[in-house]
C-alpha cells in the first residue's frame, strides 16, 4: 500500500510540478552594448599603434602633430554626426547633410568674397540657412508623414543644386586682405591653432558642440522627448510630447550643424566648393552606428557617436600612413559599418 501511495504521489507531483525551463540562449550583457564604441575605439587605437610605420624609431601614429591632425580632420564629420545622432534617435535619417555642408561652404565664400560681407553676418546667415533647410525637411516629414529617407534624399539633390547655382558650378577661392574682392582676416582663424599653436580651432569647436549636445541629450526635457519619440512615437504623442515640434527641431539642429561644418571646411581649405561634402552623410551615419545608436531609434548617446567619429578618423589616418589604396579604405570602412550594424541587430534580438 505504501508503494501504491508513493507511485500515486510521484504521478501527482509530475503532473503539478512546473515545467523544466528551456535552456536560455547566450545573451551578451547590456553593459557591453553601452560600451561597444569605446571598446572598438580602444582596439582600433591599439591596432593603429601596432601597424603604424616607424621613422627614426618613432611611431608615426603617436606623433603629437599626427594625433592633432586626426582630431582636426575628424571635426567636420564629428559635428555632422552629432546632428545625425539626434535625427536617428527619433527613428529618422538625414541624407542631405553632406550637400548642406557644400551649400554652406559655397554660401559663406560667396558672401565674404562677392558680397563683401563681414564674418559674423556671413556666418549667422549661413547657419540660419542650414537650420531653415533642415527645419523644412523636418516639417515635411512630420506634417505629411513622408519618410525621412525620401524627404532628405530629395533635400540632398536640392541643396547640391542650390550650391552649384549660387557659385555658377565653380569653387569660390577665399583670399584675405583689406581691399575689394578679399575676405576679412578674422575668417582665417578657422585654419589656425591656439594654445601656443598646438590645438586646431576646428577641434575646439567640435569639443564645444559635443559638450553642449551631451548636456542637451542627458539633462533637458527636449532630450527626453527625443528618446521618447524614438522609443515609441505613438506612446510619446499620447503622453503629451509635442512630436511634430521636436521632429522639426531635430532636423533643424542637423541642418545647423551641417552648415557649421561647411563654414569650418571653407575656412580650412580657403575656398567654398559646391562639390564639398560628397558622401559625408555616409561617414556621419557610420559614426553614429559605430557609436552604438540604434537605427530603430530611442537608443544611443552623443558620446558614443564622438567615439565612433574618432574611430573612423583614426582608421583613415593609419591606412593613409601605410599608403593603403583609398578604395581599400572604403572597403574596410564598409566592413566595420556592417559589423556595427550586426551588433545592433543582435542587441535588438537578445
N, C-alpha and C positions, 0 to 999 in steps of 0.2 A: 504493500500500500504506500509505503514511503517512497518507493521507486516511482510509483504512478504519479504521486504528488510532485515529485521532483521533475518528472518529464513534463507534466502539465505546466508547472511553474516556468520551466525553461521555454516552453512554447509560448506562454503568455508574455514572458519577458522579450522574446524575439519579436513578438507582434507589436508591443508597445514601445520598444526602445527606439530612440531617434536613429534615423539612417546614418550610416557612416559618411561623413562629408567627403566629397570628391577632392581629389588631390589638386591643390591650387597651383595655378601656373606661376612660374617665376615672375616676380614683379620687382622692378627697379625702384628704389625709394624715391619719393618725390623730391627729396633734397638734391638728388643727383641732377634732375632736370633744372632745378633752380640755379645750380652752379655750372651747368654744362658749358656755357660760353666762357667762363673764367678758366675752367679746366682745359678747354680747347685752346684758349689763348696762351696758357702756360705751355702746353705741349708744342704749339707752333713756335713759340719763342725759343724753347729749348732746341727744337729741330733747326731753327734758323741759326743758332749758335754753332750747332754741330756741322751743318752743311755750308756755313759761311766761308768764303775764300779768306786766305791769310795773306797779309802783306807785311813783310818785315817781322814776321812772328806775331803780328797783331790781328785779332779777329775783326775783320772789316765791319761786320754787322754791329758789333758792340761799340764802334766808334761813336762818340757823343754827337758828332755832326750828322752821322747817318741816322741815329735814333731821332734826332730833332727833325730831320727831313721826312722821316716816316710820319711823325705827328703832323707836320705841315701838309704833306701830301694827303693825309687822311682827313684833314679838317673839312674839306668841301663835302666829301661823301658822308662823313660823320654828321655834319649839320643837316644834310638832306635826310639821312637815315633817322635822325631824331624825329623829324616831322612825320616821316613814313611810319614810325612806331605808333604814333597816336592814331593814324589812319587805320593801320592793321589791327590795333587794339579794339576798334569798333567793328571789326569784321570787314573792312573795306580794303581798297588798294588804290594807289595813285601812280599811274604810268606817265604822267605829264611832267614830273619834277625835273627830269633832265632837260626837257625843252624849255621849261620855265627858267631854268638856270641860263640857257642860251639867250632867251629873251631878255633876262635881267642884265647879263654881261653886255649884250649889244646895246640895250637901252641906256645903261649908265655911261658907256663910252660915248654914245651919241649926244647925250645931254651935256657931258663935260666938254667934248671936243667941238661939236657942231653948234649946240645952243649956248655954249659958254656959261653954263650954269655953275653955281657953287657946289661944293662937295656935299654939304649937308642937305641942301634942297634936292639934289640929284638922287642921293641915297634914299631919302624919305619917299620920293616919288616912285622909285623902282620898288621899294619894299611895299608900298601901297598897291602897286600894280600886281605884284606877286600874290599878296593877300587877297585882293579882289578876284583875281583869276581863280585861286583855289576856292574861295567862298562861292563863286558862281557854280563851280563844279559840284561842291557840296550841296548847294541849294537844288540843283537839278536832280541829283541823286536822291535827296531826302523828299523833295516835293513830288516828283513824278515816279519815284520808285524804280528808276533805271539803274541797272547795276553799275557800280563804280568803275568796274573794269571797262565797260563800254564808254562811259562818260569821259573818263580820263584818257582813254585811247584816242578819242576824238580831240581832247584837250592837248594831247601830245602833238597832233598834227597842226592844230590851230596855233599854239604857242610858237612852234617852229616856223610856221608860215609868217606869223607876225614879225618874228625876229628877222627873217630874210627880207620882208618888205621894208622894215624900218631901216635896215642897213644897205638896201639895194643888193643883197646877196653877197656882200663883201665884208670882211673883217674891218673894224674901225680901230686903227692904232691910237694909242694914247701917248702923247708927248707932254712933257711938263715944262712950265715956264710962266712968264707974266704977260706975254703978248697974245694976240689973237690966234686962234687955232691951237691953243695949248690948254692943258688941264692944270688946276691948282696943285702945287707940290704936296699938299696935305694928303692927297689921294694915294701918293706913293708910299704912305705908311703901311699900306696893306702888303707891301713887298719888302718890309723891313723887319728888324728884330729889336727886342727890348731886353732889359736886364743885361746890360753890357754886351749887347749884340749876340746873345745866345738863343733866346726864345723867340720863335717867329710869331708875329702878331696874329696870323690866322689861327695858330694853336690856342692863343689866349681867348680869341672869340669863340672857338669851338668849346673850350672849357667853360666859358661863361654861359653859353647856350645849354650845355649839358647840365650844369648845376641848376639853372632855372627850370629846365624840363623835368629833372628828377624831383625837385620840390613840388612842382605843379602836379605831377602824376601821383606823388605819395601823400601830399598834405592838403590838397584842395578839394572842394566839392566838385569842381569840374573834372578833376582826375578820377574821382569815384564814379561820376556819371559815365565817363569814357569806358571804364571797366564794366560797369553795369550794362551798358548797351552791347558791348562785345560779348558778355556772358549770356544775356537773354534780352534781346531788344523789346520783345512784347512785354515781358515782365517789368522791364525798366520803364516803359511807357505807362503801364498801369500803376506803377509806383510813383508817378508824377515827375519822372525825369523828362526834361524838355528835349526829346530825342532829336527833332529836326534842328533845333538851335545848336545843340552840341555837335552834330554832324557838320553843319556849316562851319562852325568854329574850328573843328579839327582839320578840315580841308583848307581853311584859310591859313592855319598855322603851317601846314605843309607847303603851301604856296609862298608864304612869307619866308620860310627858312630856305626854300629853293632859290628865291630871289637873293637872299643874303649870300648864299654860296656863289651865285653868279657874280655878285659885286666883288666878292673876295677873289674869284678867278680873274676877273678883269684887272684888278689891282696887281695880282701876282704876274700875269702874263703881259701886262701893259697893252692890252687890246681887248675889244669885245667882239667875239665871233658869233654869228648866227648858228654855226655848227657846233658850238660848245655844248658839252653836257650829253652828247650822244651816248646812250647805254648807261648813263649814270643811275637811272632808275633801277636797273638790274642790280648794280652794286649795292644800292641802298636797300633794296629788298633782301639781298643776300645777307647784308649786315644784320638786318632785323631778324631774319630766320635763324641765322647762326647764333644770334644773341638770345634765342630761346622764346621769342614771341610767337604764339600760335597764329597761323594764318586763318584760323577759325574765329579769332578774336577773344578778348577777355582775359588772356594770359600773356604775361610778358613784362619786361621792365626796360626803362631807358638805359639803365646802367649796363644791362646785358647787350643792348644794341651798340653801345660805345665799345664794349669788349669785342663784339663782332666786327665793327668797323676797323678797329686796331688789328684784329687778326688778319683781315683781308689786306690791310696796308703792309703788315709785316711779311705776309706771304708773297705779295707782289715785289716787295723790296728784295727779299733774299733770292727770289727767282731771277730778278734782274741782275743782282750781283753775280750770279752764276751764269749770266748770259744765256738763260733759257729762252727759247723762242717764244714770242708773245702768244702765238697760237696754242702752244703747250700750256702757257699760263692760264688761258681761257679754259682749257680742258680741266686743269687741276681745280680752278675756282668752281667750275660747274660741278665737279665731283663732290667737293666739300658742301655745296648747297644741297645736293641730293642726299648726302649723309645727314645733314642737319634737318632736312625735311622728313627723312625717315625716322629720325629720333623723335620728332614731334608727333608723327603718326603712331609710333609705338607708345608714346606717352598718353595719347588720347585713348588707345585701346586698353592700356593697362590701368 
